[in-house]
Amino acid sequence: MSRHNTDDLLRSLRQGEEWFRAVFEGSAMGIAVIDMHGRFIEGNTAFLRMVGLTPEELRDLPLAALDHPEDHPRDEQLFRGLVAGDLAHYQLEKRYLRNDGTAFPVRLTASVVRDPTGRPRFCVAMVDDVSQRNRAEAEREVLEERLRHLALHDPLTGLPNRLLLAERMLEATRSLADEPGARCAVLFLDLDRFKNVNDSMGHGAGDELLRQVAARLAACARPEDTVARFGGDEFILFLPRVGGPRDALALAERVREVLAAPLELGSYHAYTSASVGIALGEAGDTPDDLLRNADMAMYHAKASGGPPCAVFDRSMHRAVVERLRLETDLRAAVERGELTLFFQPIVSLATGGVAGAEALARWDHPVHGRVPPDRFISLAEDTGLIGALGGWVLNEAARQVSEWRASFPSAAELEVSVNLSAQQLREPGLVDAVADTLHEHGLPPGALKLELTESSLVEDPVAAAGVLRALKKRDVQVYLDDFGTGYSSLSSLHRLPLDALKIDRSFVAGLDGGSTGAHKGAEIVGTIVALARSLGVRVVAEGVETREQLHALQLLGCDFAQGYLIGRPLPASEFASAFLGASPLQV
């Protein structure tokens, strides 16, 4: 097109089609007008700023002048199809070159403008600089990868955690069927006298002991083996293939020999040993079977007073029989009044005052005494009793908080958190049951927080999201408990109507215990706080046991905290005396 024709076209654009001019000049998106020969006629301010050119420099410039050389052939082919009438419009992502030669990504949409007779007049390209979007996506991928690593590894030792261990065990046990006679083995290790180190030398020394033990165990393993921290002072060695019990026992003895050497904890030397339970797996065994059997063998070794290593055999089924007896007793525990609720305070780090309490079930068995919560809660989940137990906890927690709100001025806005299991989440009448309980006790929906673990949400994320949305419509808040110990992708978190993330105690524990450990712990917690802020939810830290941890959480912008430093779980009467009286706690 000649300069005369270009000027005529440019003049007609400026004199007519006022709506087009308004959009053209006022758009924040880059817009360029291109003649039918592939030369720029005009660009709006946003486009000129994007490519770093003046109007005069842009005019008559061919498309190829701005295209990245690798992207131009595709763009030129599409443009020819547009000019020939084969395409009404096209869209693609490509790279442009600025005037200084730097490349940047854009999303381009090109179309033809025709006159009233249908004759093509010029092309319009709408160009969006997607550099920021690409950077955000890259940062999001990095963050998600970091969170995935956190979700699959123990933050203290760096070893695989239960989740990664389960993945590897499942893969290995499934493959046993393809190799007749093949066996695998699980070594379940429990450190002896670890509590003595914690109590006498502090948690920092205990953490360092665990790190050194982890390194020694890793050195004993073959490349194909997995060494995992199972929790507390328990470790797992998983051997995907093993010759037999003699090989597993030999490894257990080698581990005990390695652990027998003194551990240097600052200026002190500490000694530890381990009780080891061994379970051999064959085709048909599941990871849960192997872990349970190895755990039983370990307890057998620890309790027997004999050799510190034991291989599981069927004679160890006594624990299963005892569990069945406990199940029978649990079914009648509510009716007999053996279950009670304890309450642990949750404080606001902004005000220092008690903002709420977590309701925790306790069972005082008439024969066995206090049954550990993790024992009877897991029993209730396995036997289908969790629905009845959870319903009792919900109703009793609501009743107690309603009573406190009416009796203590300081508790007028007290909130209560209740744990919800995966099975309860699947119950069809859950939402109505929660609403009815709140109504019965005269509580506003905001007084109740339901706590769910990541694992309970990932079993059926679509159904779980539907239940959460229904709860949200009733203004009931939902907290994601033990965050970081499971794996939730950022995309799934964005889709869930959550109100808060509860940072798992294992991450909080990393906030003290030496400058290097504390710095790493603060980085992990800071990442979770930043994620929560991006989701628009609050953050609650669990397991706060030291002033150092509390101060670090305040600096990192955490909203709420709970733990033994603030208060242990207490019966209702003791909780009211300690935290709701005339002089309530201030952190």
HELIX and SHEET records of a PDB file:
HELIX    1   1 ARG A    3  GLN A   15  1                                  13    
HELIX    2   2 GLU A   18  GLY A   26  1                                   9    
HELIX    3   3 THR A   45  VAL A   51  1                                   7    
HELIX    4   4 PRO A   55  LEU A   58  1                                   4    
HELIX    5   5 LEU A   63  ALA A   65  5                                   3    
HELIX    6   6 HIS A   72  VAL A   83  1                                  12    
HELIX    7   7 SER A  131  LEU A  152  1                                  22    
HELIX    8   8 ARG A  162  SER A  175  1                                  14    
HELIX    9   9 LEU A  176  ASP A  178  5                                   3    
HELIX   10  10 PHE A  194  MET A  201  1                                   8    
HELIX   11  11 HIS A  203  CYS A  220  1                                  18    
HELIX   12  12 PRO A  245  ALA A  260  1                                  16    
HELIX   13  13 PRO A  287  SER A  304  1                                  18    
HELIX   14  14 ARG A  314  HIS A  317  5                                   4    
HELIX   15  15 ARG A  318  ALA A  333  1                                  16    
HELIX   16  16 PRO A  373  THR A  383  1                                  11    
HELIX   17  17 ILE A  386  SER A  407  1                                  22    
HELIX   18  18 PRO A  409  ALA A  411  5                                   3    
HELIX   19  19 ALA A  422  LEU A  425  1                                   4    
HELIX   20  20 LEU A  430  GLU A  440  1                                  11    
HELIX   21  21 PRO A  445  ALA A  447  5                                   3    
HELIX   22  22 GLU A  454  VAL A  458  1                                   5    
HELIX   23  23 PRO A  461  LYS A  473  1                                  13    
HELIX   24  24 LEU A  490  ARG A  495  1                                   6    
HELIX   25  25 ARG A  505  ALA A  509  1                                   5    
HELIX   26  26 SER A  515  LEU A  535  1                                  21    
HELIX   27  27 ARG A  547  LEU A  555  1                                   9    
HELIX   28  28 ALA A  572  PHE A  579  1                                   8    
SHEET    1   A 5 PHE A  40  GLY A  43  0                                        
SHEET    2   A 5 GLY A  30  ILE A  34 -1                                        
SHEET    3   A 5 PRO A 120  ASP A 129 -1                                        
SHEET    4   A 5 ALA A 103  ARG A 114 -1                                        
SHEET    5   A 5 HIS A  89  LEU A  97 -1                                        
SHEET    1   B 5 THR A 226  GLY A 231  0                                        
SHEET    2   B 5 GLU A 234  LEU A 239 -1                                        
SHEET    3   B 5 CYS A 184  ASP A 192 -1                                        
SHEET    4   B 5 SER A 273  GLY A 281 -1                                        
SHEET    5   B 5 CYS A 309  VAL A 311  1                                        
SHEET    1   C 2 LEU A 263  LEU A 265  0                                        
SHEET    2   C 2 TYR A 268  ALA A 270 -1                                        
SHEET    1   D 9 GLY A 369  VAL A 371  0                                        
SHEET    2   D 9 VAL A 354  HIS A 365 -1                                        
SHEET    3   D 9 LEU A 339  SER A 348 -1                                        
SHEET    4   D 9 PHE A 560  ALA A 561 -1                                        
SHEET    5   D 9 ARG A 538  ALA A 541  1                                        
SHEET    6   D 9 ALA A 500  ILE A 503  1                                        
SHEET    7   D 9 GLN A 477  PHE A 483  1                                        
SHEET    8   D 9 LEU A 448  THR A 453  1                                        
SHEET    9   D 9 GLU A 415  ASN A 419  1                                        
SHEET    1   E 4 GLY A 369  VAL A 371  0                                        
SHEET    2   E 4 VAL A 354  HIS A 365 -1                                        
SHEET    3   E 4 LEU A 339  SER A 348 -1                                        
SHEET    4   E 4 LEU A 570  PRO A 571 -1                                        
END                                                                             
